[in-house]
Amino acid sequence: MTDPEPVQFTADFPAATAEQWRKLVDAVLKGAPFERLVSTTCDGLSVEPLAARRSDARPVAARPGATPWEILARIDHPDPALANEIALRELANGATGLALVFSGSRGDHGFGLPVTEAALERVLEGVYLDAGIGIEVDLSPTSVAVLDAMLARGLAFPLPAANIRLGHDPLGANAIAGVASRPWHEHAPHFARRLAALARAGFRGKLAAADGRVIHNAGGSEAQELAFALSVALAYLRALEAEGVTLETARRMIFFRLSADADQFLTIAKFRALRKLWARVEVSCGLAAEPAFISAETAWRMMARRDPHVNILRATIAVFAAALGGADAITVLPFTAARGLPDRFARRIARNTQLLLSEESHLDKVADPAAGSGAVEDLTDQLCRTAWALFQEIETAGGIAACLETGLIRSKVAAIRAERETSVARRKDALTGVSIFPNLTEADARVDLQAPPTKPSADGLQPIRLAEPFEGLRDASDRQLAKTGGRPKIFLANLGTPADFTARTTFAKNFFEAGGIEAVDSDSADAPALASAFKAAGIALVCLCSTDKVYEREAVAAAQALKAASARHIYLAGRPREQEAALKAAGVQSFIYEGCDTLATLKGAYDILGIEIG
């Protein structure tokens, strides 16, 4: 019996042309330039709104189709016995591997496993390592010696059978610390000998990690993350070759780690680009290209303490993108990780996010499903060119170790981080639940242990979270509530009809409550009545809300009345346009609008109220 011919469902429909699509877009734009739809990344890459299919594109060699990625469960509890309970529960409920996070490692966001032999043995008690369970170790500088000593004595792992990736990454540790314990040319031989000794002892897993999370966590760009990972991997390759390890063997000792964030298409393109770039390095070394092993972790910098359930959505997009980009293993930071040590529920959600996308959405059934997509292919190519140029710049400057010593990497990352922080402050890069749609009455999410206070350092590539500046304002609001029984407040003085003021009232409420300043609404009234209502509310700050047309008629009189009612600071929702001089003369001191420096305005409000932010 022969298979029936496939049905061509599109055969009866004419193919749409680019001109037809463009005509539909122009109708929506209503005369606005098409170029306003083109966005630009921090690397200066252009993301076009319409991209033609790339019919000549071939899938990027990665995880074979129908091969699932490793679903790694994060194990970071400081109590080894409880960490063991978590590990066994995660494996029993669908996780196919464990990400062991040691205290002091770059994956340590306040909590990690103790750096002792006894702790590691207890954590892995009852875990059948010879059953193919993936183990990925996030090493700290102090844990390297402990683990190596255990391996040398045949402890910890059954070397030939286990599926283990050790994260030896001294250059990554140097990047975070900002200083090296000794020069790389002195450290490299010891590093390579350690890895070679493990290989001779029968270790068949990956031994060294080229970890791009160092750059991503510090606020760097996607091209910077790729170039850093490439340069680190090449440095390890050279070190191993110098100690007599063949390039063929050395390259199989190295794996990559990348962050996956909620920028879906950029994340897909980044993972695809790394495979292309590393293949180019391999070919340049005289090797036939083999698919690199890439482990993904959902991004720390996108995590928020406020409205933490939104982190579930961010993580879902990140896992989706990493899976489609061909990640071989994925770790999800539980949604409460920024608040403290995640509890059982948060860990279950992290695990099930991956299980749903793998087992029910079947994202693992197609190899490189983004291949041929004009948008993804174009973004992948742009990332490859930009990252390769930066990689060459690093190599020309003496390699990654030299660039870390001179501060080249840190200065480049700092420039991009400053751009990101500006975009967040102006809400160009909006953070749901933090800088937009805040919820002042949100319930606390449970954690097993509260996060310890962070210790910011000016040295090295320190991890950041983009939500932190806004969270600092919310913390100040909470302290004021605890101290006085009320939050800082602003009175919304509405002018005209509800049809006139509702849009800007909603905007102003979101604007101020993003900083923990509670918005108190009012009924529309004439200037004297509005001033009377404001005075009765006993609030120092006030914001006028309405349309531009209503402002032309009523804003000056309303501002004068509010000023006479002892308003300490008068804001107006909207751009001042031609009325700016008259409004300022009447008493308006600040204008809030889409794209203004929201963070600076909110900090200014706290200064006016005399409330310390901390």
PEPE-V615169 format. One record per residue. N is the residue number from 0. PSI is psi in whole degrees, -180 to 180 (none if undefined). OMEGA is omega in degrees with one decimal (999 if undefined). Layout:
BEGIN
((N,PSI,OMEGA) (N,PSI,OMEGA))
END
This chain:
BEGIN
((0,127,-178.0) (1,152,177.5) (2,141,178.5) (3,154,176.2) (4,139,178.3) (5,142,-179.8) (6,128,177.0) (7,92,-174.4) (8,-23,-177.1) (9,1,-173.6) (10,-31,-177.0) (11,0,-177.9) (12,135,178.1) (13,147,179.0) (14,136,178.8) (15,140,178.9) (16,163,177.0) (17,-35,179.6) (18,-39,178.3) (19,-43,177.1) (20,-43,-178.5) (21,-37,179.3) (22,-41,178.5) (23,-40,179.7) (24,-44,-179.6) (25,-35,178.9) (26,-37,179.1) (27,-37,-178.4) (28,-23,176.9) (29,49,175.4) (30,-14,177.9) (31,150,-177.4) (32,141,179.1) (33,-31,-175.9) (34,-19,179.9) (35,-16,178.3) (36,-9,179.1) (37,122,178.4) (38,160,-177.6) (39,134,179.3) (40,174,178.2) (41,-21,176.8) (42,1,-177.7) (43,14,178.7) (44,138,179.9) (45,130,176.6) (46,107,-176.3) (47,147,-179.9) (48,-28,178.8) (49,127,-179.6) (50,132,-179.1) (51,148,178.6) (52,139,178.4) (53,88,-175.0) (54,-17,-179.2) (55,-3,-175.5) (56,146,176.8) (57,148,178.3) (58,142,176.3) (59,130,-178.5) (60,118,-177.6) (61,-143,176.0) (62,127,-177.2) (63,151,177.6) (64,146,-179.1) (65,10,174.5) (66,117,-178.0) (67,150,172.3) (68,160,176.3) (69,127,176.6) (70,99,-175.0) (71,133,174.1) (72,131,-178.1) (73,124,179.9) (74,107,-173.2) (75,13,-178.1) (76,131,-177.3) (77,-14,176.5) (78,113,-175.2) (79,-37,-179.5) (80,-44,178.1) (81,-35,176.4) (82,-38,177.8) (83,-43,176.6) (84,-45,-179.9) (85,-45,-178.4) (86,-48,-178.5) (87,-40,178.7) (88,-42,-180.0) (89,-45,179.9) (90,-37,179.7) (91,-20,-175.0) (92,21,169.2) (93,-18,177.2) (94,143,-180.0) (95,6,177.9) (96,171,-178.9) (97,137,172.0) (98,105,-178.1) (99,116,-175.8) (100,112,179.1) (101,150,174.9) (102,131,179.7) (103,-4,178.0) (104,171,-179.7) (105,-15,174.5) (106,-3,179.5) (107,108,177.3) (108,46,179.8) (109,-21,-177.1) (110,147,178.0) (111,167,-179.8) (112,144,176.7) (113,147,-176.9) (114,73,176.2) (115,155,177.5) (116,-42,-178.2) (117,-39,-179.3) (118,-46,-178.1) (119,-41,178.1) (120,-38,179.9) (121,-39,-179.2) (122,-38,-175.0) (123,7,179.8) (124,127,179.0) (125,1,177.8) (126,121,-176.6) (127,89,-174.2) (128,-21,179.6) (129,8,-179.2) (130,13,177.9) (131,5,178.0) (132,129,179.2) (133,133,176.2) (134,121,176.2) (135,125,-173.4) (136,123,176.3) (137,97,-171.5) (138,145,168.6) (139,162,179.2) (140,-37,-177.9) (141,-22,-177.3) (142,-15,-177.7) (143,-51,-177.4) (144,-40,-179.6) (145,-47,-177.7) (146,-42,-179.5) (147,-38,178.4) (148,-40,178.7) (149,-43,180.0) (150,-39,-179.8) (151,-29,-179.6) (152,8,177.9) (153,15,178.9) (154,177,172.8) (155,-61,-173.4) (156,143,169.7) (157,98,-164.5) (158,-52,-173.7) (159,-32,-170.8) (160,-25,-170.6) (161,150,176.6) (162,86,-169.6) (163,140,172.5) (164,115,177.4) (165,135,-174.7) (166,47,175.2) (167,121,-177.1) (168,69,-177.4) (169,-33,179.5) (170,-37,174.9) (171,-40,177.3) (172,-40,177.7) (173,-39,-179.1) (174,-40,-179.5) (175,-43,-177.7) (176,-28,-177.9) (177,0,-179.2) (178,145,178.4) (179,142,178.7) (180,-29,173.9) (181,158,-178.2) (182,149,-176.1) (183,-37,-178.7) (184,-22,174.8) (185,-35,-176.0) (186,-34,-172.4) (187,-44,179.8) (188,-39,178.6) (189,-42,177.9) (190,-49,-176.7) (191,-39,179.0) (192,-39,178.5) (193,-46,-179.0) (194,-41,179.0) (195,-38,178.8) (196,-41,177.6) (197,-40,178.9) (198,-41,178.5) (199,-29,179.6) (200,-4,176.7) (201,4,-178.7) (202,125,-177.4) (203,4,179.8) (204,-174,176.3) (205,144,-173.7) (206,-28,-175.8) (207,142,-179.6) (208,127,168.5) (209,101,-162.6) (210,102,179.0) (211,-13,179.1) (212,-28,179.0) (213,-45,-177.8) (214,-46,-177.3) (215,-46,-179.4) (216,-29,-178.8) (217,1,177.1) (218,9,-177.8) (219,176,-177.6) (220,171,179.8) (221,-43,178.9) (222,-37,176.8) (223,-41,178.4) (224,-45,-179.6) (225,-46,-178.4) (226,-40,178.0) (227,-48,-179.1) (228,-42,178.3) (229,-46,-177.2) (230,-39,177.5) (231,-46,179.9) (232,-40,179.2) (233,-38,177.1) (234,-41,178.4) (235,-38,178.2) (236,-45,179.1) (237,-42,-178.8) (238,-42,-179.6) (239,-42,179.2) (240,-39,-179.2) (241,-24,179.5) (242,16,172.9) (243,4,176.8) (244,130,-179.9) (245,152,178.7) (246,-36,179.4) (247,-43,179.3) (248,-40,-176.0) (249,-43,-176.6) (250,-26,178.8) (251,-6,174.1) (252,-12,-171.1) (253,138,170.4) (254,169,-176.2) (255,149,169.9) (256,135,175.7) (257,155,172.3) (258,144,174.5) (259,126,-179.1) (260,-170,-171.6) (261,1,171.6) (262,92,-167.3) (263,-54,-173.6) (264,-36,178.5) (265,-36,177.4) (266,-45,177.1) (267,-47,-177.9) (268,-37,-178.8) (269,-45,-179.1) (270,-39,177.3) (271,-41,-178.0) (272,-39,-178.8) (273,-41,-179.8) (274,-41,178.7) (275,-42,-178.2) (276,-45,-179.8) (277,-35,175.8) (278,-37,178.1) (279,-39,176.4) (280,-45,-179.4) (281,-46,-179.8) (282,-39,177.8) (283,-25,177.8) (284,4,-180.0) (285,18,-179.5) (286,152,169.6) (287,131,-174.9) (288,136,173.6) (289,149,178.5) (290,127,176.6) (291,152,172.6) (292,122,-178.4) (293,122,176.2) (294,137,-178.7) (295,147,171.0) (296,136,177.6) (297,143,-163.8) (298,133,176.1) (299,-40,-172.3) (300,-18,179.2) (301,-5,-176.8) (302,146,179.9) (303,144,173.4) (304,-34,-177.5) (305,141,-177.9) (306,56,-169.2) (307,-20,-179.5) (308,-22,174.7) (309,-25,177.1) (310,-27,177.1) (311,-42,178.7) (312,-43,179.1) (313,-45,-178.5) (314,-37,179.9) (315,-45,178.0) (316,-42,-178.5) (317,-44,178.4) (318,-44,178.5) (319,-48,-177.2) (320,-44,179.8) (321,-41,179.5) (322,-46,179.1) (323,-27,176.7) (324,-6,174.5) (325,21,178.8) (326,140,179.6) (327,-25,178.7) (328,145,-178.1) (329,134,172.9) (330,132,178.5) (331,125,171.9) (332,124,178.5) (333,150,-168.6) (334,-16,178.3) (335,12,-173.4) (336,-33,-179.5) (337,-15,-179.4) (338,-24,-177.7) (339,-161,-179.7) (340,117,-174.3) (341,146,177.4) (342,-175,-175.0) (343,-40,-178.4) (344,-46,-178.8) (345,-39,178.7) (346,-37,179.1) (347,-41,178.6) (348,-42,179.2) (349,-45,180.0) (350,-46,-175.7) (351,-24,174.1) (352,-45,179.0) (353,-42,-178.2) (354,-41,179.6) (355,-43,-178.2) (356,-28,179.2) (357,-54,-171.7) (358,-28,-177.6) (359,-36,177.1) (360,-13,174.3) (361,42,179.9) (362,-17,-177.7) (363,2,-172.7) (364,-13,-178.3) (365,132,177.6) (366,126,177.5) (367,63,-178.5) (368,-17,179.9) (369,-7,-178.6) (370,132,179.3) (371,-18,175.4) (372,122,-177.3) (373,-44,-177.7) (374,-47,-177.2) (375,-42,179.0) (376,-43,180.0) (377,-44,179.6) (378,-40,177.3) (379,-46,-179.1) (380,-43,178.9) (381,-42,178.6) (382,-41,178.9) (383,-47,-177.7) (384,-44,-177.4) (385,-44,179.8) (386,-39,-179.7) (387,-40,178.1) (388,-42,178.5) (389,-39,176.0) (390,-44,178.4) (391,-37,177.0) (392,-42,179.1) (393,-45,-178.9) (394,-39,178.3) (395,-32,-179.3) (396,6,176.3) (397,4,179.9) (398,172,-172.0) (399,-37,-178.5) (400,-43,179.5) (401,-39,-179.3) (402,-30,174.3) (403,-39,179.7) (404,-40,-177.8) (405,-14,-179.4) (406,8,-179.3) (407,-46,-178.6) (408,-46,-177.7) (409,-42,-178.2) (410,-39,178.9) (411,-43,179.0) (412,-40,-179.2) (413,-37,179.7) (414,-43,179.1) (415,-40,178.9) (416,-41,179.1) (417,-39,176.4) (418,-45,-179.5) (419,-44,-177.8) (420,-36,176.3) (421,-43,179.3) (422,-38,177.5) (423,-43,-179.2) (424,-35,180.0) (425,2,179.6) (426,23,170.6) (427,-42,169.3) (428,94,-174.2) (429,143,177.9) (430,105,-177.2) (431,132,-178.4) (432,-8,-179.3) (433,-73,-179.4) (434,-17,171.7) (435,151,-179.2) (436,50,178.1) (437,155,178.6) (438,102,-177.2) (439,-16,-177.7) (440,19,-178.2) (441,146,177.6) (442,150,177.5) (443,140,173.1) (444,137,-175.9) (445,141,169.4) (446,157,179.3) (447,-37,177.4) (448,140,177.7) (449,145,179.4) (450,136,176.7) (451,156,178.5) (452,142,-179.9) (453,154,178.5) (454,90,-177.7) (455,145,-179.7) (456,143,178.7) (457,-12,-177.2) (458,150,170.9) (459,-173,-178.6) (460,85,-176.1) (461,139,179.3) (462,146,178.0) (463,164,165.3) (464,131,-174.2) (465,-22,-177.6) (466,-12,-170.7) (467,-42,-179.3) (468,-42,177.7) (469,-37,178.8) (470,-33,177.0) (471,-37,176.6) (472,-41,178.4) (473,-37,177.6) (474,-40,178.1) (475,-38,177.2) (476,-42,178.8) (477,-41,179.2) (478,-38,177.9) (479,-39,177.0) (480,-45,179.7) (481,-34,-175.5) (482,-41,-172.0) (483,-11,-176.6) (484,1,179.2) (485,151,177.2) (486,164,167.9) (487,143,-172.4) (488,158,171.3) (489,139,-179.4) (490,127,177.3) (491,109,-177.6) (492,103,-174.3) (493,134,179.5) (494,141,178.3) (495,-157,-178.9) (496,166,175.8) (497,-34,177.3) (498,-30,179.4) (499,-47,-168.1) (500,-15,-171.2) (501,-44,-176.4) (502,-47,-176.7) (503,-25,173.0) (504,-44,177.9) (505,-42,178.2) (506,-47,-177.8) (507,-39,178.8) (508,-48,178.2) (509,-40,-176.9) (510,-54,-174.3) (511,-35,-179.0) (512,-18,171.7) (513,-25,176.5) (514,13,177.6) (515,11,179.0) (516,112,-174.3) (517,129,179.8) (518,126,178.4) (519,114,-176.2) (520,166,178.7) (521,162,173.4) (522,152,177.1) (523,142,-179.8) (524,169,174.9) (525,174,-172.3) (526,-49,-179.2) (527,-43,-179.3) (528,-37,178.9) (529,-43,178.4) (530,-38,178.8) (531,-43,178.9) (532,-39,178.7) (533,-45,-178.4) (534,-39,-179.7) (535,-28,-178.8) (536,-20,178.7) (537,37,-177.6) (538,145,-175.7) (539,-30,-175.2) (540,148,179.6) (541,146,178.8) (542,125,176.3) (543,136,-176.6) (544,122,173.2) (545,-168,178.0) (546,167,178.0) (547,-38,-178.6) (548,-42,178.8) (549,-38,177.2) (550,-41,-179.8) (551,-36,-176.8) (552,-39,-164.1) (553,-16,-170.0) (554,-41,-177.4) (555,-48,-179.5) (556,-41,-179.5) (557,-41,179.4) (558,-41,178.6) (559,-42,179.9) (560,-40,179.6) (561,-38,177.1) (562,-42,178.2) (563,-25,179.1) (564,14,174.7) (565,30,173.1) (566,129,-178.3) (567,-33,177.5) (568,131,-178.3) (569,124,175.4) (570,161,172.2) (571,129,-179.5) (572,111,-178.8) (573,164,177.0) (574,144,-174.7) (575,-29,-178.4) (576,-137,-174.5) (577,-17,-175.9) (578,-1,-169.7) (579,-49,-177.1) (580,-45,-179.0) (581,-40,-179.7) (582,-42,177.9) (583,-39,178.3) (584,-31,-179.4) (585,-15,177.2) (586,-7,178.0) (587,128,-175.9) (588,-24,-178.2) (589,150,178.0) (590,131,178.7) (591,136,-176.7) (592,167,-179.5) (593,123,178.4) (594,-8,176.9) (595,168,-179.0) (596,89,-176.3) (597,-45,-175.3) (598,-44,179.8) (599,-39,179.4) (600,-43,-179.3) (601,-40,176.2) (602,-38,176.5) (603,-38,178.8) (604,-41,177.6) (605,-38,177.0) (606,-42,179.6) (607,-38,-178.5) (608,-10,-179.7) (609,29,180.0) (610,127,-178.4) (611,132,-179.9) (612,-40,178.5) (613,none,999))
END
